[in-house]
């Protein structure tokens, strides 16, 4: 509906896009794929071979790119991708409820050595659940987030997270909207 209003439109992140029905708007994404690929590679290089992903990979395009970076790093380094170490429930699942997340973690066939989480919110909830299970972060399991949220600095232990340059992205978004106003027929 928004895209059909004829107004310059820019989405910061978006749902996972259906190629047969492309979004008629500009999209600004933070770099997700290479960051998570690099983190996964670093974990593998340090002998962490049982790595899981936590979060709904189809929630938005950036989550999907993060999951894809994780998955492709495993495959490129000759580790088979397995959902045995992952919690990929739909976003409607109660990820913020410790009881639910504890049950999901306990229900894994084997605890991974590390979880790469779709964002800091998921990572912080994972830390809480792991502590409730009597385990320790990072001694028993590493947790990696994404967003560099203020909360990542106040949780104990502090969260390893990927920084997003929010101010720079705001400037890029404003420039793109101004460009779209000047060149409305330009490809999205």
Buried (B, 14 or more C-beta within 10 A) or exposed (E): EEEEEEEBBBBBBBEBEEEEEEBEBBBBBBEBBEBBBEBBBEBBEEEBEBBBBBBBBBBBBBBBBBBBBBBBBBEEEEBEBBEEBBBBBEBEBEBEEBEBBBEBBEEBEEBBBBBBBBBBBBBBBBBBBBBEBEBEBEEEBBBBBBBBBEBBEEBEEEBBBBEBEEEEBEEBBEEBBEBBEEEEEEEE
